[in-house]
């Protein structure tokens, strides 16, 4: 299911399996789309989330904040699959060593 968004440069597709959601994100995650990412990753009755950011082309501080909120919501059941670009942004922000961040490649 695609999330309706104002920005055509962003899409978030969700897949739910049991109590876990996988959100595949493409395009730009910024202050105008970060809330849509959060909503996509927090459907009711979900206790874990995987965020696939391999197709993300832009990632700003609002996007970083969203990942932090999701990590707090799903403390032991959260993972992020970054693109090289996203991983670089998270490294610069000091979050490159988080246990929820998968290695690139």
N, C-alpha and C positions, 0 to 999 in steps of 0.2 A: 504494500500500500504506500503510495507516495503522499507525503505531507503537503497540503496546500500551502504555498508560500508566496510572498510578494515578489521575491527575487528569482528571476528565471535562471540565474547562475548558481542555484542551490537546489539540491534534492536530497531527501532522506527517505530511504525505503526500509520498512521494518519487516522482520520475520520473527514470529513468536513460536518458540518450541517449549512446551511445558511452562515453567515459570521464568524463562529466560528470553530476552529480546536481543536480536541482532539488528543494528541500525547501520546501513550502508549509505555513506554520505558522499556526495559528489559536488564539486564546485567550491564556492566561497562560504566559509563560516566566519561571520563577523557579527557586529552588534545588531544587524537587521535580521540575521538568521539563527543566531545562537539559541534563542528561545524555542524555535521550531525543532532544533536538535534535541534540546532538553525534553520537550513534550513527546517527541518520537521515542525517546529512550525511557520514558516513565509511564507506560500504560498501567492500568490497574492490575493488581495481583502478580506483578513481576518482582522477582527478588534478585535478578542478576542481569547484566547487560554487557554486550560486546559492541564496541563502536569501531566500525571499519572506515578509516579515513584515507585509504590508499588513493582515492580519486579526488582528494581535496586539493584545490589550487591556491587557496588563500586561507590563512588561519591567524586570527588576531587575539587580543587580550580577552575579548568577550567569549571567544571560543575556549580559551584556556580556562576561564572562570567556569564555564559550563562543564568541562571535564572534571574540575575540582568538585563541583557540586554533585556530579554523578558518582565520583569516587567516594564521597561522603555518604551518599544514599545507598550505595552497594559496596560496603567496606571490604568484603571478602570475595565478591563475585563480580568484579568489574574488570574489563580488559579493553585496551585500545590497540588497534592495529594501525600504525601510522604510515603515512607516506614519508619519503625522505625529507620533504619540505616540512611536514608537520613535526617530524622528529627533531629537526634542526631548531624549529621555533621552541619546542618544549625543552630542548637542551639549553638554549639561550635563557629561557625563563627559569632555569633551575629545576625543572621537573623531569629531566631526562633519565633519572634513576628511579623513578617511581615503580613499585612492584606491579602496577596495573598496565604499564607500558611495555608492549612487546617489542623485541628488537626488530629493526628494519631488515628485510630480506628474507 
